[in-house]
Amino acid sequence: MQLLRSKLFDVYLAVWTGLFAPVLAALWLCGSPERGVRLASRLWARGILAGLKRIVGLTYAERGLHNIPNEPCLIIANHQSTWETLAFLALFPDVAIVAKQELLTIPVFSWFLRKSPMILIDRESGSKAVRKMVDESRAALAQGRSVLIFPEGTRKSVSEPIAFKRGVELLYAKLDRVVLPVALNSGHFWGVDRSVKRGGTISVSYLDPIEPGLPGNEFTRRAEQLLEAERQHSWPQAA
């Protein structure tokens, strides 16, 4: 039964995404206004979350909402699933996500990535990618948008410990902003080592903010420890 629900959701996702083609056309005719594009992307993401809840029985619960800063910040999150890439569009309106350029191959979604705009980097371009990430993150923060990065670089199995790539350390130092760590256990329900999406409640935990000004290695150590401790603590709640 769960396999059938998972497959039905895949069909729903394709149909729901296809329904946004006319929205893209309307926005394009209006000059692709960034706020309009971001509003459309939030509606698209909320529709996906609603479909997951109704079809798969997969929902989420937020914890630690009081930890979210009142000003634009740098958000760091562990990465276990496609789920958080979509969900953050609804959880944080106007967020600027640092994303890999390979996502531009996805129809419709790629247009939203370009026009929102998100911070798209080519990981193969080395220092050039880092400079682009820093410059565009600064621009997003100046516009009042928080910046989201997945410091592990790619989705990881739920069994793998959290380990950051080096880029986030430089981003922390250059942006001089409060950091909000967000721990997720989404991989237990829709992960790289799961062929079937299953029902339950994904835990989204907003942890104690990290102030700017720490040495880079101290920031990385503290952030990894916070996320790892919560990862091990947040056992999945299966349906």
Disulfide bonds with the S-S distance in Angstrom:
none
